[in-house]
Amino acid sequence: MMLAAVAALSLVAAACSDDGGSETGATGGTTAGDLTGSIAVSGSSTVLPISSLVAELFNQEVSPNVQITVDGPGTGDGFVLFCDGETDVSDASRPIEQEEADACSKNGIEYIELAIAFDGITVMTNPANGDVTCLNKGDLYALFGPESDGIDTWDGADSLAKQVGGTDGFPSAPLEITAPGEESGTYDAFIELAGIEDTALAQGVAEDKAASLRTDYQQSPDDNVIITAMEGSDSPLGFVGFAYAENAADQVKILQVDGGSGCIEPTRDTIADASYPLSRTLYIYVNKAKLADSPALQSFVDYYVSDSGLIDAVDQTGYVELPTDQIDATRSTWESESGSTGTT
């Protein structure tokens, strides 16, 4: 896996192929190899490597003349752009939230939601932090939750961990957290999957602060920055998408998570069967109105939901492919809502 190399393609994925692209898959009387135009993709930094690779492969195999930009400011920021009509496709590491859907509706933006892969939010430290191997949800709350501000050593979280069912007994070492911030879908998904909000409410935290993490950690929308922080000291803590952590497995220590059924390591198998507690689905959202005006967009998403996208690109970037029935469901949704007949 070459996530850093794939991410480097994110600004403009417009590589040219020697044979000029495929002449199959005609759209509106235009062969795919003759397609022109531009496509803007933005959103989740987790999904960015998949969309970047799909864009590269589309330019190589289908049409080299379509300019595709892909960037990853975060799921939330991506939806702001998408619901303002500034992008064609929004990458998302969580489902669209009601407030975001309302913004799209207000601006007349109709969309198609397509599940594309599985991911597991992966909690990490440095290999030198040998005393920490598994964290349960109480531990995650004590280290990351809204009551954790000011806790700057691992064992400083022991008291709070005891209150919320954590294991406590943390090492006496500096606690240096680097993780996604509020603009990231990974931030929102972590809060939900780790049960942060429910625990906070049970602790008497105000509703407007319960669905949040501590405010005093280093936030970054760039997963590679978070990985680098895990390598930079002996006792850091952070979380990223599975593919980024797996790609850096020689430099970071991936922690197991106990969601109530014992300590589970994130792997392709435990993410696919959701036995890993922080497993989630990744999505793309497509602007329906722009499909009518853009044969290139139609062809690009056709390609995205083909085997080249949902299987090859997902596998090559280190994520977990959907099972066959869910791939079929994604394709059925795309075909029924877009009118496409060229997805398989």
C-alpha positions in Angstrom: 0.0 0.0 0.0 1.2 3.4 -0.9 -1.2 5.8 0.8 1.3 8.7 0.8 1.8 8.3 -2.9 -1.9 8.0 -3.6 -2.6 11.1 -1.5 -0.1 13.0 -3.6 -2.3 12.5 -6.6 -5.2 14.2 -4.8 -4.7 17.7 -6.3 -5.2 16.7 -9.9 -5.7 13.2 -11.0 -5.5 13.5 -14.8 -2.9 11.0 -15.9 -2.9 10.2 -19.6 -2.9 6.7 -21.0 -1.0 5.8 -24.2 -4.0 4.2 -25.9 -6.3 7.2 -25.3 -8.7 5.3 -23.0 -11.4 2.8 -23.6 -13.9 3.3 -26.4 -16.6 1.3 -24.6 -19.3 2.6 -22.3 -20.9 5.2 -24.5 -22.8 7.9 -22.6 -25.3 10.0 -24.5 -23.8 9.1 -27.9 -20.2 10.0 -26.8 -17.7 7.2 -26.4 -16.0 7.2 -23.0 -12.6 7.9 -24.5 -14.0 11.2 -26.0 -15.3 12.5 -22.7 -14.1 15.9 -21.5 -14.9 18.2 -18.6 -14.0 18.5 -15.0 -15.1 16.7 -11.8 -14.6 18.1 -8.3 -14.4 15.6 -5.4 -13.9 16.7 -1.8 -14.5 15.6 1.7 -13.2 12.8 4.0 -9.4 12.5 4.3 -10.1 8.8 5.1 -11.9 8.2 1.7 -9.4 10.4 -0.2 -6.9 7.6 -1.1 -9.8 5.5 -2.6 -11.2 8.4 -4.7 -7.7 9.5 -5.7 -6.9 6.1 -7.0 -10.2 5.7 -8.8 -9.6 9.0 -10.5 -6.2 7.9 -11.6 -7.4 4.6 -12.9 -10.4 6.3 -14.6 -8.0 8.6 -16.5 -5.8 5.7 -17.5 -8.4 3.2 -18.5 -11.5 5.2 -19.6 -10.8 8.8 -20.5 -7.6 10.8 -20.1 -9.3 14.1 -21.0 -11.4 14.5 -17.9 -9.8 16.7 -15.2 -10.6 15.3 -11.8 -9.6 17.1 -8.6 -9.7 15.2 -5.3 -8.9 16.7 -1.9 -9.6 15.8 1.7 -10.4 18.7 4.1 -12.7 16.5 6.1 -16.2 15.1 5.9 -17.9 18.1 7.4 -16.0 20.7 5.3 -16.7 18.5 2.3 -20.4 18.6 2.9 -20.4 22.4 3.2 -18.8 22.6 -0.3 -21.2 19.9 -1.6 -24.3 21.4 -0.3 -23.3 24.8 -1.7 -23.1 23.2 -5.1 -19.3 23.6 -5.4 -18.4 20.0 -5.8 -19.8 17.0 -7.7 -18.9 14.2 -5.3 -18.5 14.4 -1.6 -16.4 11.7 0.1 -17.7 10.9 3.6 -16.5 8.7 6.5 -20.0 8.8 8.1 -23.5 9.3 6.8 -24.7 12.8 6.1 -26.1 14.5 9.2 -29.6 16.1 9.4 -28.2 19.7 9.5 -26.1 19.0 6.4 -29.0 17.4 4.6 -31.1 20.4 5.5 -28.5 22.7 4.0 -28.4 20.7 0.8 -32.2 20.8 0.6 -32.3 24.5 1.2 -30.0 25.0 -1.8 -31.9 22.5 -4.0 -29.1 19.9 -3.9 -30.4 16.4 -4.4 -27.9 13.6 -3.9 -27.3 9.9 -4.2 -25.7 8.1 -1.2 -23.4 5.2 -2.1 -21.7 2.9 0.4 -18.2 2.0 -1.0 -16.1 0.3 1.7 -15.6 -0.6 5.3 -13.1 1.0 7.7 -12.1 0.6 11.3 -11.1 3.6 13.3 -7.7 2.5 14.6 -6.4 3.7 18.0 -2.6 3.9 18.1 0.4 4.7 20.3 4.2 4.3 19.9 5.7 0.8 20.2 7.8 2.0 23.1 4.5 2.4 25.1 4.6 -1.3 26.0 2.2 -1.3 28.9 -0.8 -0.3 26.8 -2.2 -3.0 24.5 -6.0 -2.8 24.8 -8.5 0.0 25.7 -12.2 -0.5 26.6 -14.8 2.2 26.0 -14.4 3.5 29.5 -10.7 3.9 28.9 -11.4 5.7 25.6 -13.7 8.1 27.4 -11.2 8.8 30.2 -8.5 9.6 27.7 -10.4 11.3 25.0 -13.8 12.4 26.4 -15.1 15.9 27.3 -14.1 15.5 31.0 -10.5 14.8 30.1 -9.3 18.4 29.5 -6.1 19.0 31.5 -5.2 15.3 31.9 -1.6 15.3 30.6 -0.3 11.9 31.8 -1.7 8.5 31.1 -2.2 7.6 34.8 -3.8 11.0 35.3 -6.9 9.4 33.6 -7.1 6.5 36.1 -9.6 8.1 38.4 -12.0 9.0 35.6 -11.5 5.6 34.1 -12.6 3.9 37.3 -15.8 6.0 37.3 -16.9 5.0 33.8 -15.9 1.3 33.8 -12.4 1.7 32.4 -9.5 -0.6 33.3 -7.3 2.2 34.8 -3.8 1.2 35.8 -2.3 3.4 33.0 1.4 3.9 32.9 3.1 7.0 34.4 4.0 8.7 31.2 3.2 11.9 29.3 -0.1 11.8 27.4 0.3 13.5 24.0 -2.8 13.2 21.8 -2.9 14.0 18.1 -6.2 13.1 16.4 -8.8 14.4 13.9 -10.7 17.5 14.8 -14.4 18.5 14.4 -14.2 19.0 10.7 -13.5 15.3 10.3 -16.1 12.5 9.9 -13.7 10.3 11.8 -14.1 12.6 14.8 -17.9 12.2 14.7 -17.7 8.5 14.1 -15.3 7.9 16.9 -17.6 9.7 19.4 -20.5 7.5 18.3 -18.7 4.2 18.1 -16.8 4.7 21.3 -20.0 5.7 23.2 -18.5 9.0 24.2 -21.8 10.9 24.2 -23.8 8.3 26.1 -21.1 8.1 28.8 -20.8 11.9 29.0 -24.6 12.2 29.5 -24.5 9.5 32.2 -21.8 11.5 33.9 -23.9 14.6 33.9 -22.1 16.5 31.2 -24.3 19.1 29.5 -26.0 18.0 26.3 -24.2 20.7 24.2 -20.8 19.3 25.3 -21.5 15.6 25.5 -21.0 14.8 21.8 -17.5 16.1 21.8 -13.9 15.2 22.7 -11.6 17.0 25.0 -10.5 20.4 23.6 -6.8 20.4 24.6 -5.3 18.0 22.1 -3.4 18.6 18.8 -6.0 18.4 16.0 -5.2 17.6 12.4 -7.3 16.9 9.3 -4.3 15.1 7.8 -4.0 11.4 8.8 -0.3 11.4 7.8 0.4 14.1 10.3 -1.3 12.0 13.0 0.8 9.0 12.1 4.0 11.1 12.3 3.0 12.3 15.8 2.8 8.6 16.9 6.4 8.2 15.8 7.6 11.3 17.5 7.5 10.4 21.2 7.3 7.3 23.4 3.8 7.7 24.8 1.5 9.4 22.3 -2.1 8.6 21.6 -4.3 9.1 18.5 -6.6 7.5 16.0 -6.9 7.3 12.2 -8.6 5.2 9.5 -7.4 1.6 9.4 -5.5 1.8 6.1 -3.3 4.6 7.3 -2.4 2.8 10.5 -1.8 -0.6 8.8 0.4 1.1 6.3 2.5 2.5 9.2 2.4 -0.7 11.3 6.2 -0.9 11.6 6.3 2.6 13.1 3.2 2.6 15.3 1.5 0.3 17.8 -2.1 -0.5 16.9 -4.2 -1.0 20.1 -7.0 -3.5 20.6 -10.4 -2.2 21.6 -12.8 -4.0 24.0 -16.4 -3.1 23.2 -17.8 -5.6 25.8 -16.8 -8.8 24.1 -13.1 -8.9 24.8 -10.1 -7.2 23.2 -10.3 -7.1 19.4 -7.6 -6.1 17.0 -8.6 -4.2 13.9 -8.0 -6.4 10.9 -9.8 -6.9 7.5 -11.8 -9.7 8.9 -12.8 -8.1 12.2 -13.8 -4.9 10.4 -15.7 -6.8 7.7 -17.8 -8.7 10.3 -18.0 -5.6 12.6 -16.6 -7.6 15.6 -14.1 -4.8 15.9 -16.1 -2.2 17.9 -14.9 0.9 15.9 -15.9 -0.5 12.5 -17.8 1.9 10.1 -19.0 2.3 6.5 -17.5 4.8 4.0 -19.5 6.6 1.4 -19.6 8.9 -1.6 -22.4 11.3 -2.3 -23.2 12.4 -5.9 -24.9 15.6 -6.9 -27.9 14.3 -9.0 -28.5 17.6 -10.9 -24.9 17.7 -12.2 -25.3 14.2 -13.6 -27.7 15.5 -16.3 -25.2 18.0 -17.5 -22.1 15.9 -17.2 -21.6 12.6 -19.1 -18.1 12.6 -17.6 -19.5 12.5 -14.0 -21.9 9.7 -15.0 -19.1 7.7 -16.4 -16.8 8.4 -13.5 -19.3 7.1 -10.9 -20.1 4.2 -13.2 -16.4 3.3 -13.0 -16.3 4.0 -9.2 -19.0 1.4 -8.5 -17.5 -1.2 -10.9 -15.1 -3.9 -9.8 -12.2 -1.5 -10.6 -13.5 0.9 -7.8 -15.3 -1.1 -5.2 -12.9 -4.0 -5.2 -9.6 -3.1 -6.8 -9.2 0.4 -5.6 -10.5 -0.4 -2.2 -8.1 -3.3 -1.8 -5.1 -1.4 -3.2 -5.6 1.4 -0.8 -5.8 -0.9 2.2 -9.5 -0.6 3.1 -12.0 -3.5 3.4 -14.4 -4.2 0.5 -18.1 -4.6 1.0 -19.6 -8.1 0.9 -21.2 -9.1 -2.4 -24.7 -8.3 -1.3 -23.8 -4.8 -0.2 -21.8 -4.2 -3.4 -25.0 -5.3 -5.3 -27.1 -2.9 -3.2 -24.7 0.0 -4.0 -24.9 -0.7 -7.7 -28.7 -1.1 -7.6 -29.0 2.3 -5.8 -26.8 3.9 -8.4 -28.6 2.4 -11.4 -32.0 3.2 -10.1 -31.3 6.8 -9.1 -29.0 7.8 -11.9 -30.5 5.8 -14.8 -27.1 4.2 -15.5 -26.8 0.8 -17.1 -23.0 0.6 -17.1 -21.9 -0.2 -13.6 -20.8 -3.8 -13.8 
